[in-house]
Amino acid sequence: MRASPRSADAAEATASVLPKNFLRPSLLLLIGERPSYGYDLLERLRGLGSRPIDAGTLYRSLRAMEQERLVGSEWRDSEVGPARRTYRLTDAGRDWLHAWAMSLRETRRTMDAFLGRCDDLVDGVVDPAERARPVGRMC
């Protein structure tokens, strides 16, 4: 049976969907790894597979996180150019990041169970005891 164009579009649209508001935990992780300034964070976000964002979105997120005391900032002299506002992770930010990571782990367990059952369906396995899941295979 051929997939309709509509289902093909849905598959493409959901192929690389990240959890809603994934920018915030991504920024907290990067800042936790090392204090950083805005442009550095924009560059490092690419390494996490994040969708490209504009500088305005980044700075609005950083300001909101600073108001919530998840990050702190200070102006630091730069070796090249003007001083830069450098962000650091606070204890509250570390706690928030830990809670988010725990939530993602639970989501991963749920998704693994879903994908396992989906693989079984595709493989024609009805009895869960007969599961022999090939690695990397999905619905």
N, C-alpha and C positions, 0 to 999 in steps of 0.2 A: 504494500500500500504506500503510495506516494504521500509525502508530507505536503500539506497545503502551504502556499506562500505565507499565510498568516502564522502558521506554526513555525515555519523557518525563521520568520522575523522575531518571534517570541524567543526561540532558541538563541538567536544571535544577541538579542537584547539582554538576555540573562546570563550569557556566557561568562562575563567577568564582573558580576555585580558584587560590590562590597557592602557590608552592613551600613545602614543609614548612619550618618554622622561619624563615619570612620576617620575623618580628618582629625578630629580631636584626639582620639587615642594614638593616632599616628604621630601627631605633633608631640604629645606627651612622651612617647617612647623615644623619639629622636632627641628631644631636649634632655630626657633622663640619661641618654647615652653620653651626651656632652652638651654643656651650655652652648647655645647657638643664636645667631641673628637671622633675620628674616630671609635674606637671599640664600644663605646656607641651607635653611630649612626647605625652601622651594626646590633646591637642587637635590637634597637628600630624600625628599618625598618620592621622587621617581624610583629610587631603589626599593621602595616598598610596594611598587605596582600601583600606586595611587594615580587616579585620573589627574591630568594637568589642572592646576587651579591658578587663578590670577592673584597677583600680589594683594589686591584689595581684600579678597576673601581670606587670605592668610592672615593679614594684619587684623581684620575684624575678629577672627577666631582667637588670635593671640591676646587681643585686648579683652575679649570676653573671659578667657581663661585667667587672665591676670585679675580681673574684677572678682572672679570666683575664688581667687587665691590658689589656683592650681599651678600657676607659674608666677615667678617674680622676674623683674627685669632691672637692668642697670645699664647706664651708658658706659661703654669701654672704648678707649682709644684704639684706633685701627692702625696697623703698620702702613696701610695704603688708604688714603682718603680720609673722610670725616669719621668721627666717632660713631659707633654702632650700638643700638639697643640690643643687649644680649639677654636672652631668656634662660632661666634655670628652673628646674623642677622643684616644687615645694613638697613638704611631707604630705599635704592634702592631695597634691597632684599624683604623687606616688601611690597613695591609697586608692585614688580614683582609677589609675591605670591598672592596678592589681585587680580591682573589682571588674573592670572591663575585660581583662584577660581571662578571668574565671568565667565570665559570661560567654566569651568566645569559645572557651574549651567545652562548655556545655553545649553550645550550638554545634560545634564540630562533632561531638558524640551523637547528637540527634541527626546531623547530616550523614554521618557514616552509617548509622542504622538505616536511614532512608535509602541511601545509595546501594547498600548491600541488598536490600529487598528489591530495589529496582533492577540491579544486576541479576538477581535470581529470576525475576520475571522475564527479563530479556533472554536468559539462558534456559527458560522453561522449567526451572526448579520450583516446585510447589511446596515441598516439604522442607521446612527450615533446617532439618537435620541433614539434608542432602547438599547444603551450601558448599560450593567450591568456587569461591569468588576469584576470577582472574584479576590481577593487579591492573589498575588504571582503566578498567572498563566501566562505563556508565551508561545509563539509559540514553 
